Amino acid sequence: MRIERIVSTGQASPPGFWYDQPDDEFVVLLTGAARLRFEEGDATLDMKAGDWVEIPAHVRHRVEITQADPPTVWLAVHRQTT
């Protein structure tokens, strides 16, 4: 298991880039706001402080936008799949 705190100030994934992670990921937004996009179904998820999402391993996703002020702070827990 790996736990990380991520601080974003208006960043987004580069055009055409998709995360394709080998581990399951649980993400909670502590402050700020963000929009995630999932490749399958071209679905989006708008998040605000207190929202969370579980992203299974190899579900391709990207960060469309993050709030700059106040910064968007994420807590991400990565769990190895068996």
PyRosetta script that sets phi, psi and omega in degrees:
from pyrosetta import init, pose_from_sequence

init()
pose = pose_from_sequence("MRIERIVSTGQASPPGFWYDQPDDEFVVLLTGAARLRFEEGDATLDMKAGDWVEIPAHVRHRVEITQADPPTVWLAVHRQTT")
pose.set_psi(1, 140.6)
pose.set_omega(1, 178.0)
pose.set_phi(2, -131.3)
pose.set_psi(2, 133.3)
pose.set_omega(2, 179.6)
pose.set_phi(3, -119.3)
pose.set_psi(3, 132.9)
pose.set_omega(3, 178.6)
pose.set_phi(4, -139.3)
pose.set_psi(4, 149.2)
pose.set_omega(4, 174.4)
pose.set_phi(5, -107.3)
pose.set_psi(5, 127.4)
pose.set_omega(5, -177.0)
pose.set_phi(6, -120.3)
pose.set_psi(6, 130.1)
pose.set_omega(6, 177.4)
pose.set_phi(7, -112.6)
pose.set_psi(7, 120.8)
pose.set_omega(7, -179.9)
pose.set_phi(8, -116.3)
pose.set_psi(8, 137.9)
pose.set_omega(8, 179.4)
pose.set_phi(9, -128.3)
pose.set_psi(9, 65.4)
pose.set_omega(9, 179.1)
pose.set_phi(10, 93.7)
pose.set_psi(10, 2.2)
pose.set_omega(10, -178.8)
pose.set_phi(11, -73.0)
pose.set_psi(11, 159.7)
pose.set_omega(11, 174.5)
pose.set_phi(12, -146.3)
pose.set_psi(12, 163.3)
pose.set_omega(12, 175.4)
pose.set_phi(13, -65.5)
pose.set_psi(13, 146.0)
pose.set_omega(13, 177.1)
pose.set_phi(14, -61.2)
pose.set_psi(14, 152.3)
pose.set_omega(14, 178.4)
pose.set_phi(15, -53.8)
pose.set_psi(15, 132.7)
pose.set_omega(15, 177.7)
pose.set_phi(16, 80.6)
pose.set_psi(16, -4.6)
pose.set_omega(16, -178.4)
pose.set_phi(17, -88.6)
pose.set_psi(17, 136.2)
pose.set_omega(17, 175.8)
pose.set_phi(18, -129.4)
pose.set_psi(18, 132.3)
pose.set_omega(18, 169.9)
pose.set_phi(19, -71.3)
pose.set_psi(19, 135.8)
pose.set_omega(19, 175.8)
pose.set_phi(20, -139.7)
pose.set_psi(20, 83.0)
pose.set_omega(20, -169.6)
pose.set_phi(21, -91.8)
pose.set_psi(21, 145.8)
pose.set_omega(21, -177.7)
pose.set_phi(22, -77.1)
pose.set_psi(22, -10.8)
pose.set_omega(22, -176.3)
pose.set_phi(23, -116.5)
pose.set_psi(23, 154.5)
pose.set_omega(23, 169.3)
pose.set_phi(24, -65.3)
pose.set_psi(24, 148.6)
pose.set_omega(24, -178.4)
pose.set_phi(25, -134.6)
pose.set_psi(25, 131.2)
pose.set_omega(25, 172.2)
pose.set_phi(26, -109.8)
pose.set_psi(26, 126.1)
pose.set_omega(26, -176.5)
pose.set_phi(27, -126.6)
pose.set_psi(27, 131.7)
pose.set_omega(27, 172.7)
pose.set_phi(28, -123.5)
pose.set_psi(28, 137.8)
pose.set_omega(28, 177.7)
pose.set_phi(29, -90.9)
pose.set_psi(29, 117.9)
pose.set_omega(29, -177.3)
pose.set_phi(30, -85.5)
pose.set_psi(30, -40.9)
pose.set_omega(30, 175.7)
pose.set_phi(31, -144.4)
pose.set_psi(31, 163.1)
pose.set_omega(31, 176.3)
pose.set_phi(32, 82.7)
pose.set_psi(32, -157.0)
pose.set_omega(32, -178.7)
pose.set_phi(33, -153.5)
pose.set_psi(33, 156.5)
pose.set_omega(33, -178.5)
pose.set_phi(34, -157.3)
pose.set_psi(34, 161.6)
pose.set_omega(34, 171.9)
pose.set_phi(35, -126.6)
pose.set_psi(35, 125.8)
pose.set_omega(35, 174.0)
pose.set_phi(36, -102.5)
pose.set_psi(36, 149.1)
pose.set_omega(36, 173.4)
pose.set_phi(37, -124.2)
pose.set_psi(37, 136.0)
pose.set_omega(37, 178.2)
pose.set_phi(38, -108.9)
pose.set_psi(38, 134.8)
pose.set_omega(38, -175.8)
pose.set_phi(39, -62.2)
pose.set_psi(39, -44.4)
pose.set_omega(39, -178.8)
pose.set_phi(40, -67.4)
pose.set_psi(40, 120.5)
pose.set_omega(40, 179.4)
pose.set_phi(41, 75.1)
pose.set_psi(41, 2.2)
pose.set_omega(41, -178.4)
pose.set_phi(42, 49.6)
pose.set_psi(42, 41.5)
pose.set_omega(42, -177.3)
pose.set_phi(43, -83.5)
pose.set_psi(43, 146.9)
pose.set_omega(43, 175.4)
pose.set_phi(44, -118.6)
pose.set_psi(44, 156.0)
pose.set_omega(44, 177.3)
pose.set_phi(45, -135.8)
pose.set_psi(45, 114.1)
pose.set_omega(45, 174.3)
pose.set_phi(46, -86.8)
pose.set_psi(46, 129.4)
pose.set_omega(46, -177.0)
pose.set_phi(47, -122.7)
pose.set_psi(47, 145.9)
pose.set_omega(47, 173.9)
pose.set_phi(48, -131.0)
pose.set_psi(48, 172.0)
pose.set_omega(48, -178.6)
pose.set_phi(49, -51.5)
pose.set_psi(49, 131.1)
pose.set_omega(49, -179.8)
pose.set_phi(50, 97.1)
pose.set_psi(50, -17.6)
pose.set_omega(50, 178.2)
pose.set_phi(51, -77.4)
pose.set_psi(51, 152.6)
pose.set_omega(51, 178.9)
pose.set_phi(52, -142.5)
pose.set_psi(52, 161.6)
pose.set_omega(52, 178.6)
pose.set_phi(53, -150.1)
pose.set_psi(53, 145.8)
pose.set_omega(53, 171.3)
pose.set_phi(54, -106.7)
pose.set_psi(54, 127.9)
pose.set_omega(54, -179.2)
pose.set_phi(55, -117.7)
pose.set_psi(55, 110.3)
pose.set_omega(55, 179.5)
pose.set_phi(56, -63.8)
pose.set_psi(56, 156.0)
pose.set_omega(56, 177.6)
pose.set_phi(57, -52.4)
pose.set_psi(57, 140.4)
pose.set_omega(57, 175.2)
pose.set_phi(58, 66.4)
pose.set_psi(58, 14.0)
pose.set_omega(58, 169.9)
pose.set_phi(59, -84.2)
pose.set_psi(59, 110.7)
pose.set_omega(59, -175.0)
pose.set_phi(60, -71.1)
pose.set_psi(60, 129.8)
pose.set_omega(60, -176.9)
pose.set_phi(61, -150.3)
pose.set_psi(61, 164.8)
pose.set_omega(61, 179.6)
pose.set_phi(62, -146.9)
pose.set_psi(62, 161.8)
pose.set_omega(62, 175.6)
pose.set_phi(63, -97.4)
pose.set_psi(63, 117.1)
pose.set_omega(63, -178.8)
pose.set_phi(64, -80.1)
pose.set_psi(64, -41.5)
pose.set_omega(64, -177.0)
pose.set_phi(65, -162.2)
pose.set_psi(65, 149.3)
pose.set_omega(65, 172.1)
pose.set_phi(66, -131.7)
pose.set_psi(66, 149.1)
pose.set_omega(66, 177.6)
pose.set_phi(67, -72.9)
pose.set_psi(67, 137.7)
pose.set_omega(67, -178.2)
pose.set_phi(68, -89.7)
pose.set_psi(68, -36.6)
pose.set_omega(68, -174.7)
pose.set_phi(69, -140.5)
pose.set_psi(69, 111.6)
pose.set_omega(69, -0.1)
pose.set_phi(70, -71.3)
pose.set_psi(70, 159.3)
pose.set_omega(70, -179.8)
pose.set_phi(71, -56.8)
pose.set_psi(71, 152.4)
pose.set_omega(71, 174.6)
pose.set_phi(72, -89.1)
pose.set_psi(72, 119.3)
pose.set_omega(72, -179.0)
pose.set_phi(73, -114.4)
pose.set_psi(73, 123.4)
pose.set_omega(73, -179.1)
pose.set_phi(74, -108.8)
pose.set_psi(74, 147.1)
pose.set_omega(74, 166.5)
pose.set_phi(75, -117.0)
pose.set_psi(75, 118.7)
pose.set_omega(75, -177.0)
pose.set_phi(76, -117.5)
pose.set_psi(76, 129.9)
pose.set_omega(76, 176.8)
pose.set_phi(77, -115.9)
pose.set_psi(77, 117.2)
pose.set_omega(77, -179.4)
pose.set_phi(78, -101.8)
pose.set_psi(78, 124.9)
pose.set_omega(78, 179.8)
pose.set_phi(79, -116.4)
pose.set_psi(79, 128.9)
pose.set_omega(79, 178.5)
pose.set_phi(80, -65.4)
pose.set_psi(80, 137.7)
pose.set_omega(80, 175.3)
pose.set_phi(81, -89.1)
pose.set_psi(81, 152.2)
pose.set_omega(81, -178.8)
pose.set_phi(82, -102.3)
pose.dump_pdb("model.pdb")
